[in-house]
Amino acid sequence: MPNLTRRSFLQSAAVGTALAAPAFNRPALARTTTVTVASLLGEDKPETKIWRHIAGRVEASLPGRFRFNIVANGALGGEKEVAEGARLGSVQASLATVSALSGWVPEVQILDLPFLFRDAAHVRRVVDGPVGEDLQRRLAEENFVVGGFIDYGARHLLAKEPITRPAQLAGRRIRVIQSPLHTTLWRAYDAAPVGIPITETYNALSTGVADAMDLTKSAYAGFKLYEVVPFMTETGHIRASGVVYYAASFWNRLGEEERAVLRDATAEGADEFNRLVAEDEHASVQAALANGGQVLKAEGLEEWRAGAQAVWRDFASIVGGADKIGEVERA
């Protein structure tokens, strides 16, 4: 065995320390967290594009920290099924119309009241103010962490036959969102509402379970509903508001830096979504027309509004009172 002098010992120790030092100074590798995102529509629609946008912004700020598993085309179910999955922890993020979340937070239905909002700017003023803050707090209490409000556009009547006045709806079966407010609205026009998840609606219409429905222009083309309900009447009766949300079980595990990045990316994504929807509406109408759809103008607007007033009366106590509805109307 070679002799170990003091000098050789110190040299060996120095080398060993230098080699070992990085192990103490090197930060631990950040974990990669998978975010399962549910989208109702395909890659060409704003509902999925928004998540590609958010994922890109997050990756730029926190490389490798998150992997967004975006499941498109309603493969994880309709809005309510996805929301239930988020509460159970199987889905980490999604979009939802406020209608779909009203079973947990009835107060969100103030954004769903028919003929209340004049346009997208009117909705934006309301959700950016105290009403929006209150709804975000209530949704968080039910495990939906809101990253931003979004505007899907106005809902319009879709039918197998031309319908331009409310009286023509009498006795017809109309597919509705599984929401008391939507059921009340169409009953006011003497229609027969049938609650059907959006992912089952095409088959329900094609087999005669329903004769009509209402939806935004973008989703009308996205689900190719012009094939089964070719007549779209531009009623614009409800401004379809929604939220970008994260499951609380996912959000609560994040560090403050991760939350901040997601908040910023989601707020930007929500603005991008609204822009994309506005662009997509025109393209969607053109797609419907090219495939046999027809666009009709609503007649007797006061008759449509009269039916909506019954909804305002019935839901005033649920959404905060008649005075609150009046404040929102004047915003």
Phi and psi restraints in degrees (value plus and minus 20) as a CYANA .aco file:
   2 PRO   PHI     -83.7   -43.7
   2 PRO   PSI     131.4   171.4
   3 ASN   PHI     -90.9   -50.9
   3 ASN   PSI     117.1   157.1
   4 LEU   PHI    -124.1   -84.1
   4 LEU   PSI      79.5   119.5
   5 THR   PHI    -100.4   -60.4
   5 THR   PSI     146.3   186.3
   6 ARG   PHI     -80.7   -40.7
   6 ARG   PSI     -62.2   -22.2
   7 ARG   PHI     -82.4   -42.4
   7 ARG   PSI     -66.2   -26.2
   8 SER   PHI     -85.9   -45.9
   8 SER   PSI     -52.9   -12.9
   9 PHE   PHI     -85.1   -45.1
   9 PHE   PSI     -65.3   -25.3
  10 LEU   PHI     -85.8   -45.8
  10 LEU   PSI     -58.5   -18.5
  11 GLN   PHI     -83.5   -43.5
  11 GLN   PSI     -63.3   -23.3
  12 SER   PHI     -83.9   -43.9
  12 SER   PSI     -61.2   -21.2
  13 ALA   PHI     -83.7   -43.7
  13 ALA   PSI     -60.1   -20.1
  14 ALA   PHI     -84.1   -44.1
  14 ALA   PSI     -62.7   -22.7
  15 VAL   PHI     -83.1   -43.1
  15 VAL   PSI     -63.9   -23.9
  16 GLY   PHI     -82.9   -42.9
  16 GLY   PSI     -59.3   -19.3
  17 THR   PHI     -85.8   -45.8
  17 THR   PSI     -62.2   -22.2
  18 ALA   PHI     -82.3   -42.3
  18 ALA   PSI     -59.2   -19.2
  19 LEU   PHI     -90.8   -50.8
  19 LEU   PSI     -54.6   -14.6
  20 ALA   PHI    -101.2   -61.2
  20 ALA   PSI     -46.0    -6.0
  21 ALA   PHI     -74.3   -34.3
  21 ALA   PSI     -64.9   -24.9
  22 PRO   PHI     -78.4   -38.4
  22 PRO   PSI     -49.8    -9.8
  23 ALA   PHI     -83.6   -43.6
  23 ALA   PSI     -50.1   -10.1
  24 PHE   PHI    -107.5   -67.5
  24 PHE   PSI     -52.4   -12.4
  25 ASN   PHI    -108.1   -68.1
  25 ASN   PSI     -44.2    -4.2
  26 ARG   PHI     -90.9   -50.9
  26 ARG   PSI     106.6   146.6
  27 PRO   PHI     -88.7   -48.7
  27 PRO   PSI     130.4   170.4
  28 ALA   PHI     -84.0   -44.0
  28 ALA   PSI     121.2   161.2
  29 LEU   PHI     -83.3   -43.3
  29 LEU   PSI     110.8   150.8
  30 ALA   PHI     -88.5   -48.5
  30 ALA   PSI     122.4   162.4
  31 ARG   PHI     -92.1   -52.1
  31 ARG   PSI     135.8   175.8
  32 THR   PHI    -122.0   -82.0
  32 THR   PSI     102.2   142.2
  33 THR   PHI    -123.0   -83.0
  33 THR   PSI     106.2   146.2
  34 THR   PHI    -103.5   -63.5
  34 THR   PSI     111.1   151.1
  35 VAL   PHI    -133.8   -93.8
  35 VAL   PSI      85.5   125.5
  36 THR   PHI    -102.8   -62.8
  36 THR   PSI      98.6   138.6
  37 VAL   PHI    -134.6   -94.6
  37 VAL   PSI     111.4   151.4
  38 ALA   PHI    -121.0   -81.0
  38 ALA   PSI     109.1   149.1
  39 SER   PHI    -146.9  -106.9
  39 SER   PSI     116.3   156.3
  40 LEU   PHI     -95.5   -55.5
  40 LEU   PSI     -46.7    -6.7
  41 LEU   PHI    -139.6   -99.6
  41 LEU   PSI    -199.0  -159.0
  42 GLY   PHI    -103.2   -63.2
  42 GLY   PSI    -196.5  -156.5
  43 GLU   PHI     -85.1   -45.1
  43 GLU   PSI     -41.8    -1.8
  44 ASP   PHI    -107.1   -67.1
  44 ASP   PSI     -21.2    18.8
  45 LYS   PHI    -127.3   -87.3
  45 LYS   PSI     132.8   172.8
  46 PRO   PHI     -75.4   -35.4
  46 PRO   PSI     -51.4   -11.4
  47 GLU   PHI     -80.5   -40.5
  47 GLU   PSI     -48.7    -8.7
  48 THR   PHI    -120.3   -80.3
  48 THR   PSI     -56.8   -16.8
  49 LYS   PHI     -78.4   -38.4
  49 LYS   PSI     -55.5   -15.5
  50 ILE   PHI     -79.1   -39.1
  50 ILE   PSI     -57.8   -17.8
  51 TRP   PHI     -95.8   -55.8
  51 TRP   PSI     -51.5   -11.5
  52 ARG   PHI     -83.9   -43.9
  52 ARG   PSI     -59.1   -19.1
  53 HIS   PHI     -85.7   -45.7
  53 HIS   PSI     -68.0   -28.0
  54 ILE   PHI     -82.0   -42.0
  54 ILE   PSI     -64.2   -24.2
  55 ALA   PHI     -79.6   -39.6
  55 ALA   PSI     -61.1   -21.1
  56 GLY   PHI     -84.8   -44.8
  56 GLY   PSI     -62.1   -22.1
  57 ARG   PHI     -87.3   -47.3
  57 ARG   PSI     -59.7   -19.7
  58 VAL   PHI     -86.4   -46.4
  58 VAL   PSI     -62.4   -22.4
  59 GLU   PHI     -82.8   -42.8
  59 GLU   PSI     -56.6   -16.6
  60 ALA   PHI     -85.7   -45.7
  60 ALA   PSI     -53.2   -13.2
  61 SER   PHI    -108.7   -68.7
  61 SER   PSI     -55.5   -15.5
  62 LEU   PHI    -152.3  -112.3
  62 LEU   PSI      54.8    94.8
  63 PRO   PHI     -75.5   -35.5
  63 PRO   PSI     108.5   148.5
  64 GLY   PHI      54.9    94.9
  64 GLY   PSI     -20.4    19.6
  65 ARG   PHI     -98.1   -58.1
  65 ARG   PSI     -53.1   -13.1
  66 PHE   PHI    -149.8  -109.8
  66 PHE   PSI     125.8   165.8
  67 ARG   PHI    -141.9  -101.9
  67 ARG   PSI      93.1   133.1
  68 PHE   PHI    -105.5   -65.5
  68 PHE   PSI      93.3   133.3
  69 ASN   PHI    -116.6   -76.6
  69 ASN   PSI      72.3   112.3
  70 ILE   PHI    -111.0   -71.0
  70 ILE   PSI      91.7   131.7
  71 VAL   PHI    -120.3   -80.3
  71 VAL   PSI      87.3   127.3
  72 ALA   PHI    -116.1   -76.1
  72 ALA   PSI     159.8   199.8
  73 ASN   PHI      41.0    81.0
  73 ASN   PSI      11.5    51.5
  74 GLY   PHI      44.8    84.8
  74 GLY   PSI       2.1    42.1
  75 ALA   PHI     -85.2   -45.2
  75 ALA   PSI     -41.9    -1.9
  76 LEU   PHI    -120.2   -80.2
  76 LEU   PSI     -10.4    29.6
  77 GLY   PHI      88.8   128.8
  77 GLY   PSI    -199.6  -159.6
  78 GLY   PHI     -98.4   -58.4
  78 GLY   PSI    -195.4  -155.4
  79 GLU   PHI     -79.7   -39.7
  79 GLU   PSI     -64.0   -24.0
  80 LYS   PHI     -88.7   -48.7
  80 LYS   PSI     -60.7   -20.7
  81 GLU   PHI     -82.6   -42.6
  81 GLU   PSI     -60.2   -20.2
  82 VAL   PHI     -87.0   -47.0
  82 VAL   PSI     -62.9   -22.9
  83 ALA   PHI     -81.3   -41.3
  83 ALA   PSI     -60.5   -20.5
  84 GLU   PHI     -84.6   -44.6
  84 GLU   PSI     -58.3   -18.3
  85 GLY   PHI     -83.2   -43.2
  85 GLY   PSI     -57.5   -17.5
  86 ALA   PHI     -85.0   -45.0
  86 ALA   PSI     -59.9   -19.9
  87 ARG   PHI     -88.2   -48.2
  87 ARG   PSI     -47.9    -7.9
  88 LEU   PHI    -108.3   -68.3
  88 LEU   PSI     -34.5     5.5
  89 GLY   PHI      77.6   117.6
  89 GLY   PSI     -17.8    22.2
  90 SER   PHI    -103.6   -63.6
  90 SER   PSI     -39.2     0.8
  91 VAL   PHI    -143.4  -103.4
  91 VAL   PSI     115.3   155.3
  92 GLN   PHI    -118.3   -78.3
  92 GLN   PSI     -41.9    -1.9
  93 ALA   PHI    -180.7  -140.7
  93 ALA   PSI     133.7   173.7
  94 SER   PHI    -191.4  -151.4
  94 SER   PSI    -197.2  -157.2
  95 LEU   PHI    -131.8   -91.8
  95 LEU   PSI     136.7   176.7
  96 ALA   PHI    -174.9  -134.9
  96 ALA   PSI     121.8   161.8
  97 THR   PHI     -87.7   -47.7
  97 THR   PSI     132.7   172.7
  98 VAL   PHI     -84.5   -44.5
  98 VAL   PSI     -46.4    -6.4
  99 SER   PHI     -77.1   -37.1
  99 SER   PSI     -62.1   -22.1
 100 ALA   PHI     -88.5   -48.5
 100 ALA   PSI     -42.5    -2.5
 101 LEU   PHI    -120.9   -80.9
 101 LEU   PSI     -18.8    21.2
 102 SER   PHI     -88.6   -48.6
 102 SER   PSI     -40.0     0.0
 103 GLY   PHI     -86.5   -46.5
 103 GLY   PSI     -48.3    -8.3
 104 TRP   PHI    -114.2   -74.2
 104 TRP   PSI     -56.5   -16.5
 105 VAL   PHI    -151.3  -111.3
 105 VAL   PSI      67.4   107.4
 106 PRO   PHI     -78.7   -38.7
 106 PRO   PSI     -47.7    -7.7
 107 GLU   PHI     -82.8   -42.8
 107 GLU   PSI     -41.6    -1.6
 108 VAL   PHI     -84.9   -44.9
 108 VAL   PSI     -34.7     5.3
 109 GLN   PHI     -88.1   -48.1
 109 GLN   PSI     -28.1    11.9
 110 ILE   PHI     -83.4   -43.4
 110 ILE   PSI     -47.3    -7.3
 111 LEU   PHI    -100.6   -60.6
 111 LEU   PSI     -28.9    11.1
 112 ASP   PHI    -124.7   -84.7
 112 ASP   PSI     -23.0    17.0
 113 LEU   PHI     -81.9   -41.9
 113 LEU   PSI     109.7   149.7
 114 PRO   PHI     -87.6   -47.6
 114 PRO   PSI     121.0   161.0
 115 PHE   PHI      36.8    76.8
 115 PHE   PSI      10.0    50.0
 116 LEU   PHI    -112.6   -72.6
 116 LEU   PSI     -60.2   -20.2
 117 PHE   PHI    -120.1   -80.1
 117 PHE   PSI     116.3   156.3
 118 ARG   PHI     -99.6   -59.6
 118 ARG   PSI     -57.9   -17.9
 119 ASP   PHI    -186.0  -146.0
 119 ASP   PSI    -196.5  -156.5
 120 ALA   PHI     -83.9   -43.9
 120 ALA   PSI     -56.9   -16.9
 121 ALA   PHI     -84.4   -44.4
 121 ALA   PSI     -56.6   -16.6
 122 HIS   PHI     -82.9   -42.9
 122 HIS   PSI     -65.4   -25.4
 123 VAL   PHI     -80.9   -40.9
 123 VAL   PSI     -63.8   -23.8
 124 ARG   PHI     -80.7   -40.7
 124 ARG   PSI     -61.2   -21.2
 125 ARG   PHI     -81.7   -41.7
 125 ARG   PSI     -57.3   -17.3
 126 VAL   PHI     -92.8   -52.8
 126 VAL   PSI     -66.8   -26.8
 127 VAL   PHI     -93.1   -53.1
 127 VAL   PSI     -41.4    -1.4
 128 ASP   PHI    -102.9   -62.9
 128 ASP   PSI     -24.8    15.2
 129 GLY   PHI    -128.2   -88.2
 129 GLY   PSI    -179.4  -139.4
 130 PRO   PHI     -77.8   -37.8
 130 PRO   PSI     -54.2   -14.2
 131 VAL   PHI     -82.3   -42.3
 131 VAL   PSI     -66.4   -26.4
 132 GLY   PHI     -83.0   -43.0
 132 GLY   PSI     -61.4   -21.4
 133 GLU   PHI     -81.6   -41.6
 133 GLU   PSI     -63.0   -23.0
 134 ASP   PHI     -84.1   -44.1
 134 ASP   PSI     -61.9   -21.9
 135 LEU   PHI     -87.8   -47.8
 135 LEU   PSI     -57.8   -17.8
 136 GLN   PHI     -80.8   -40.8
 136 GLN   PSI     -62.6   -22.6
 137 ARG   PHI     -82.9   -42.9
 137 ARG   PSI     -64.3   -24.3
 138 ARG   PHI     -85.4   -45.4
 138 ARG   PSI     -60.1   -20.1
 139 LEU   PHI     -86.6   -46.6
 139 LEU   PSI     -57.9   -17.9
 140 ALA   PHI     -82.1   -42.1
 140 ALA   PSI     -55.6   -15.6
 141 GLU   PHI     -84.9   -44.9
 141 GLU   PSI     -41.2    -1.2
 142 GLU   PHI    -123.8   -83.8
 142 GLU   PSI      -2.3    37.7
 143 ASN   PHI      57.4    97.4
 143 ASN   PSI       1.5    41.5
 144 PHE   PHI    -133.1   -93.1
 144 PHE   PSI      88.3   128.3
 145 VAL   PHI    -110.8   -70.8
 145 VAL   PSI      92.1   132.1
 146 VAL   PHI    -102.0   -62.0
 146 VAL   PSI     106.1   146.1
 147 GLY   PHI    -116.3   -76.3
 147 GLY   PSI     -35.5     4.5
 148 GLY   PHI     151.6   191.6
 148 GLY   PSI     133.5   173.5
 149 PHE   PHI    -110.1   -70.1
 149 PHE   PSI     125.8   165.8
 150 ILE   PHI    -151.5  -111.5
 150 ILE   PSI     140.0   180.0
 151 ASP   PHI    -141.2  -101.2
 151 ASP   PSI      90.3   130.3
 152 TYR   PHI     -98.5   -58.5
 152 TYR   PSI     -28.9    11.1
 153 GLY   PHI      81.3   121.3
 153 GLY   PSI     157.7   197.7
 154 ALA   PHI     -98.9   -58.9
 154 ALA   PSI     127.9   167.9
 155 ARG   PHI    -109.2   -69.2
 155 ARG   PSI     121.8   161.8
 156 HIS   PHI    -150.3  -110.3
 156 HIS   PSI     138.1   178.1
 157 LEU   PHI     -98.2   -58.2
 157 LEU   PSI     112.6   152.6
 158 LEU   PHI    -140.7  -100.7
 158 LEU   PSI     113.1   153.1
 159 ALA   PHI    -168.5  -128.5
 159 ALA   PSI     143.4   183.4
 160 LYS   PHI     -97.1   -57.1
 160 LYS   PSI     -46.2    -6.2
 161 GLU   PHI    -145.8  -105.8
 161 GLU   PSI     139.8   179.8
 162 PRO   PHI     -83.3   -43.3
 162 PRO   PSI     106.7   146.7
 163 ILE   PHI    -155.6  -115.6
 163 ILE   PSI      98.6   138.6
 164 THR   PHI    -141.3  -101.3
 164 THR   PSI     -36.2     3.8
 165 ARG   PHI    -143.3  -103.3
 165 ARG   PSI     130.0   170.0
 166 PRO   PHI     -77.2   -37.2
 166 PRO   PSI     -55.8   -15.8
 167 ALA   PHI     -80.3   -40.3
 167 ALA   PSI     -45.0    -5.0
 168 GLN   PHI     -95.1   -55.1
 168 GLN   PSI     -27.7    12.3
 169 LEU   PHI    -106.9   -66.9
 169 LEU   PSI     -31.7     8.3
 170 ALA   PHI     -73.8   -33.8
 170 ALA   PSI     103.5   143.5
 171 GLY   PHI      62.2   102.2
 171 GLY   PSI     -27.1    12.9
 172 ARG   PHI    -103.1   -63.1
 172 ARG   PSI     123.1   163.1
 173 ARG   PHI    -105.2   -65.2
 173 ARG   PSI     102.3   142.3
 174 ILE   PHI    -140.0  -100.0
 174 ILE   PSI     106.9   146.9
 175 ARG   PHI     -89.5   -49.5
 175 ARG   PSI     111.4   151.4
 176 VAL   PHI    -147.3  -107.3
 176 VAL   PSI     138.0   178.0
 177 ILE   PHI     -79.1   -39.1
 177 ILE   PSI     125.3   165.3
 178 GLN   PHI     -94.7   -54.7
 178 GLN   PSI      54.2    94.2
 179 SER   PHI    -164.7  -124.7
 179 SER   PSI     113.7   153.7
 180 PRO   PHI     -78.1   -38.1
 180 PRO   PSI     -56.5   -16.5
 181 LEU   PHI     -83.3   -43.3
 181 LEU   PSI     -65.8   -25.8
 182 HIS   PHI     -86.9   -46.9
 182 HIS   PSI     -57.0   -17.0
 183 THR   PHI     -82.3   -42.3
 183 THR   PSI     -64.6   -24.6
 184 THR   PHI     -82.5   -42.5
 184 THR   PSI     -61.5   -21.5
 185 LEU   PHI     -79.2   -39.2
 185 LEU   PSI     -70.5   -30.5
 186 TRP   PHI     -95.6   -55.6
 186 TRP   PSI     -45.9    -5.9
 187 ARG   PHI     -86.5   -46.5
 187 ARG   PSI     -50.4   -10.4
 188 ALA   PHI     -83.0   -43.0
 188 ALA   PSI     -41.6    -1.6
 189 TYR   PHI    -120.9   -80.9
 189 TYR   PSI      -6.1    33.9
 190 ASP   PHI      45.0    85.0
 190 ASP   PSI       1.4    41.4
 191 ALA   PHI    -104.4   -64.4
 191 ALA   PSI     149.3   189.3
 192 ALA   PHI    -131.4   -91.4
 192 ALA   PSI      78.1   118.1
 193 PRO   PHI     -90.3   -50.3
 193 PRO   PSI     121.5   161.5
 194 VAL   PHI    -150.0  -110.0
 194 VAL   PSI      97.9   137.9
 195 GLY   PHI     -97.8   -57.8
 195 GLY   PSI      96.2   136.2
 196 ILE   PHI    -157.3  -117.3
 196 ILE   PSI     110.9   150.9
 197 PRO   PHI     -79.1   -39.1
 197 PRO   PSI     127.5   167.5
 198 ILE   PHI     -79.6   -39.6
 198 ILE   PSI     -53.0   -13.0
 199 THR   PHI     -90.0   -50.0
 199 THR   PSI     -34.4     5.6
 200 GLU   PHI    -127.4   -87.4
 200 GLU   PSI     -19.6    20.4
 201 THR   PHI     -88.9   -48.9
 201 THR   PSI     -61.8   -21.8
 202 TYR   PHI     -75.7   -35.7
 202 TYR   PSI     -68.9   -28.9
 203 ASN   PHI     -84.7   -44.7
 203 ASN   PSI     -58.5   -18.5
 204 ALA   PHI     -83.1   -43.1
 204 ALA   PSI     -59.6   -19.6
 205 LEU   PHI     -92.2   -52.2
 205 LEU   PSI     -59.1   -19.1
 206 SER   PHI     -91.7   -51.7
 206 SER   PSI     -45.9    -5.9
 207 THR   PHI    -118.9   -78.9
 207 THR   PSI     -18.7    21.3
 208 GLY   PHI      68.7   108.7
 208 GLY   PSI     -12.8    27.2
 209 VAL   PHI     -85.9   -45.9
 209 VAL   PSI     -51.2   -11.2
 210 ALA   PHI    -157.1  -117.1
 210 ALA   PSI     133.3   173.3
 211 ASP   PHI    -125.9   -85.9
 211 ASP   PSI     -38.7     1.3
 212 ALA   PHI    -177.1  -137.1
 212 ALA   PSI     154.4   194.4
 213 MET   PHI    -186.4  -146.4
 213 MET   PSI     159.1   199.1
 214 ASP   PHI    -152.3  -112.3
 214 ASP   PSI     129.6   169.6
 215 LEU   PHI    -187.8  -147.8
 215 LEU   PSI     147.0   187.0
 216 THR   PHI     -97.2   -57.2
 216 THR   PSI     141.9   181.9
 217 LYS   PHI     -84.1   -44.1
 217 LYS   PSI     -60.6   -20.6
 218 SER   PHI     -82.1   -42.1
 218 SER   PSI     -66.9   -26.9
 219 ALA   PHI     -91.9   -51.9
 219 ALA   PSI     -49.1    -9.1
 220 TYR   PHI     -75.4   -35.4
 220 TYR   PSI     -67.4   -27.4
 221 ALA   PHI     -97.3   -57.3
 221 ALA   PSI     -55.9   -15.9
 222 GLY   PHI     -79.1   -39.1
 222 GLY   PSI     -58.3   -18.3
 223 PHE   PHI    -114.5   -74.5
 223 PHE   PSI     -15.1    24.9
 224 LYS   PHI      34.8    74.8
 224 LYS   PSI      18.3    58.3
 225 LEU   PHI     -92.3   -52.3
 225 LEU   PSI     -35.2     4.8
 226 TYR   PHI     -81.1   -41.1
 226 TYR   PSI     -37.0     3.0
 227 GLU   PHI     -93.8   -53.8
 227 GLU   PSI     -44.2    -4.2
 228 VAL   PHI    -139.4   -99.4
 228 VAL   PSI     -43.3    -3.3
 229 VAL   PHI    -151.2  -111.2
 229 VAL   PSI      63.1   103.1
 230 PRO   PHI     -93.8   -53.8
 230 PRO   PSI     -32.7     7.3
 231 PHE   PHI    -122.6   -82.6
 231 PHE   PSI      97.9   137.9
 232 MET   PHI    -130.9   -90.9
 232 MET   PSI      98.4   138.4
 233 THR   PHI    -120.4   -80.4
 233 THR   PSI     103.5   143.5
 234 GLU   PHI     -98.0   -58.0
 234 GLU   PSI      60.4   100.4
 235 THR   PHI    -106.4   -66.4
 235 THR   PSI     -54.3   -14.3
 236 GLY   PHI      33.7    73.7
 236 GLY   PSI      15.7    55.7
 237 HIS   PHI     -91.7   -51.7
 237 HIS   PSI     -49.8    -9.8
 238 ILE   PHI    -152.4  -112.4
 238 ILE   PSI     114.4   154.4
 239 ARG   PHI    -106.2   -66.2
 239 ARG   PSI      92.2   132.2
 240 ALA   PHI     -97.5   -57.5
 240 ALA   PSI      73.9   113.9
 241 SER   PHI    -106.0   -66.0
 241 SER   PSI     134.7   174.7
 242 GLY   PHI    -172.8  -132.8
 242 GLY   PSI    -197.2  -157.2
 243 VAL   PHI    -155.7  -115.7
 243 VAL   PSI     132.6   172.6
 244 VAL   PHI    -115.9   -75.9
 244 VAL   PSI     103.3   143.3
 245 TYR   PHI    -154.7  -114.7
 245 TYR   PSI     137.9   177.9
 246 TYR   PHI    -140.3  -100.3
 246 TYR   PSI     126.0   166.0
 247 ALA   PHI     -87.7   -47.7
 247 ALA   PSI     114.1   154.1
 248 ALA   PHI     -80.1   -40.1
 248 ALA   PSI     -54.2   -14.2
 249 SER   PHI     -82.9   -42.9
 249 SER   PSI     -50.2   -10.2
 250 PHE   PHI    -100.9   -60.9
 250 PHE   PSI     -69.0   -29.0
 251 TRP   PHI     -80.7   -40.7
 251 TRP   PSI     -60.3   -20.3
 252 ASN   PHI     -89.5   -49.5
 252 ASN   PSI     -34.0     6.0
 253 ARG   PHI    -109.2   -69.2
 253 ARG   PSI     -27.5    12.5
 254 LEU   PHI    -104.0   -64.0
 254 LEU   PSI     133.2   173.2
 255 GLY   PHI     -99.6   -59.6
 255 GLY   PSI     146.8   186.8
 256 GLU   PHI     -83.6   -43.6
 256 GLU   PSI     -57.0   -17.0
 257 GLU   PHI     -83.3   -43.3
 257 GLU   PSI     -63.6   -23.6
 258 GLU   PHI     -83.7   -43.7
 258 GLU   PSI     -61.9   -21.9
 259 ARG   PHI     -83.0   -43.0
 259 ARG   PSI     -62.2   -22.2
 260 ALA   PHI     -81.9   -41.9
 260 ALA   PSI     -63.3   -23.3
 261 VAL   PHI     -84.5   -44.5
 261 VAL   PSI     -64.2   -24.2
 262 LEU   PHI     -85.0   -45.0
 262 LEU   PSI     -59.1   -19.1
 263 ARG   PHI     -79.9   -39.9
 263 ARG   PSI     -68.4   -28.4
 264 ASP   PHI     -84.7   -44.7
 264 ASP   PSI     -64.2   -24.2
 265 ALA   PHI     -85.5   -45.5
 265 ALA   PSI     -57.1   -17.1
 266 THR   PHI     -92.5   -52.5
 266 THR   PSI     -60.7   -20.7
 267 ALA   PHI     -80.5   -40.5
 267 ALA   PSI     -62.7   -22.7
 268 GLU   PHI     -86.0   -46.0
 268 GLU   PSI     -59.9   -19.9
 269 GLY   PHI     -83.4   -43.4
 269 GLY   PSI     -57.7   -17.7
 270 ALA   PHI     -83.8   -43.8
 270 ALA   PSI     -61.5   -21.5
 271 ASP   PHI     -83.8   -43.8
 271 ASP   PSI     -60.4   -20.4
 272 GLU   PHI     -84.6   -44.6
 272 GLU   PSI     -59.5   -19.5
 273 PHE   PHI     -79.0   -39.0
 273 PHE   PSI     -68.1   -28.1
 274 ASN   PHI     -80.9   -40.9
 274 ASN   PSI     -58.7   -18.7
 275 ARG   PHI     -86.0   -46.0
 275 ARG   PSI     -64.1   -24.1
 276 LEU   PHI     -84.1   -44.1
 276 LEU   PSI     -59.7   -19.7
 277 VAL   PHI     -82.3   -42.3
 277 VAL   PSI     -64.6   -24.6
 278 ALA   PHI     -78.9   -38.9
 278 ALA   PSI     -60.2   -20.2
 279 GLU   PHI     -90.5   -50.5
 279 GLU   PSI     -59.3   -19.3
 280 ASP   PHI     -91.4   -51.4
 280 ASP   PSI     -46.4    -6.4
 281 GLU   PHI     -78.8   -38.8
 281 GLU   PSI     -66.6   -26.6
 282 HIS   PHI     -83.0   -43.0
 282 HIS   PSI     -66.5   -26.5
 283 ALA   PHI     -82.2   -42.2
 283 ALA   PSI     -56.3   -16.3
 284 SER   PHI     -87.7   -47.7
 284 SER   PSI     -60.9   -20.9
 285 VAL   PHI     -83.7   -43.7
 285 VAL   PSI     -62.0   -22.0
 286 GLN   PHI     -83.2   -43.2
 286 GLN   PSI     -58.6   -18.6
 287 ALA   PHI     -84.9   -44.9
 287 ALA   PSI     -61.6   -21.6
 288 ALA   PHI     -84.0   -44.0
 288 ALA   PSI     -64.4   -24.4
 289 LEU   PHI     -83.3   -43.3
 289 LEU   PSI     -58.5   -18.5
 290 ALA   PHI     -89.0   -49.0
 290 ALA   PSI     -38.0     2.0
 291 ASN   PHI    -132.4   -92.4
 291 ASN   PSI       6.9    46.9
 292 GLY   PHI      75.4   115.4
 292 GLY   PSI     -21.3    18.7
 293 GLY   PHI     -93.5   -53.5
 293 GLY   PSI     138.7   178.7
 294 GLN   PHI    -151.9  -111.9
 294 GLN   PSI     121.9   161.9
 295 VAL   PHI    -129.6   -89.6
 295 VAL   PSI     106.0   146.0
 296 LEU   PHI    -137.7   -97.7
 296 LEU   PSI     133.5   173.5
 297 LYS   PHI    -111.8   -71.8
 297 LYS   PSI     117.7   157.7
 298 ALA   PHI     -90.5   -50.5
 298 ALA   PSI     121.5   161.5
 299 GLU   PHI    -134.5   -94.5
 299 GLU   PSI     134.4   174.4
 300 GLY   PHI      43.6    83.6
 300 GLY   PSI      33.4    73.4
 301 LEU   PHI     -76.6   -36.6
 301 LEU   PSI     -55.0   -15.0
 302 GLU   PHI     -84.7   -44.7
 302 GLU   PSI     -51.1   -11.1
 303 GLU   PHI     -87.8   -47.8
 303 GLU   PSI     -59.5   -19.5
 304 TRP   PHI     -84.0   -44.0
 304 TRP   PSI     -63.8   -23.8
 305 ARG   PHI     -85.5   -45.5
 305 ARG   PSI     -55.0   -15.0
 306 ALA   PHI     -81.7   -41.7
 306 ALA   PSI     -60.8   -20.8
 307 GLY   PHI     -84.5   -44.5
 307 GLY   PSI     -54.9   -14.9
 308 ALA   PHI     -87.1   -47.1
 308 ALA   PSI     -50.7   -10.7
 309 GLN   PHI     -81.6   -41.6
 309 GLN   PSI     -50.1   -10.1
 310 ALA   PHI     -84.2   -44.2
 310 ALA   PSI     -55.5   -15.5
 311 VAL   PHI     -88.5   -48.5
 311 VAL   PSI     -62.8   -22.8
 312 TRP   PHI     -77.3   -37.3
 312 TRP   PSI     -65.0   -25.0
 313 ARG   PHI     -85.0   -45.0
 313 ARG   PSI     -65.5   -25.5
 314 ASP   PHI     -88.1   -48.1
 314 ASP   PSI     -49.8    -9.8
 315 PHE   PHI    -126.3   -86.3
 315 PHE   PSI     -17.9    22.1
 316 ALA   PHI     -77.1   -37.1
 316 ALA   PSI     -66.2   -26.2
 317 SER   PHI     -88.6   -48.6
 317 SER   PSI     -43.3    -3.3
 318 ILE   PHI    -100.5   -60.5
 318 ILE   PSI     -58.2   -18.2
 319 VAL   PHI    -115.2   -75.2
 319 VAL   PSI     -18.9    21.1
 320 GLY   PHI     102.1   142.1
 320 GLY   PSI     -16.5    23.5
 321 GLY   PHI      84.5   124.5
 321 GLY   PSI     140.3   180.3
 322 ALA   PHI     -83.3   -43.3
 322 ALA   PSI     -54.8   -14.8
 323 ASP   PHI     -84.1   -44.1
 323 ASP   PSI     -58.9   -18.9
 324 LYS   PHI     -86.6   -46.6
 324 LYS   PSI     -60.8   -20.8
 325 ILE   PHI     -79.8   -39.8
 325 ILE   PSI     -62.2   -22.2
 326 GLY   PHI     -82.4   -42.4
 326 GLY   PSI     -60.0   -20.0
 327 GLU   PHI     -82.4   -42.4
 327 GLU   PSI     -62.8   -22.8
 328 VAL   PHI     -85.2   -45.2
 328 VAL   PSI     -61.9   -21.9
 329 GLU   PHI     -79.8   -39.8
 329 GLU   PSI     -55.9   -15.9
 330 ARG   PHI    -107.9   -67.9
 330 ARG   PSI     -27.4    12.6
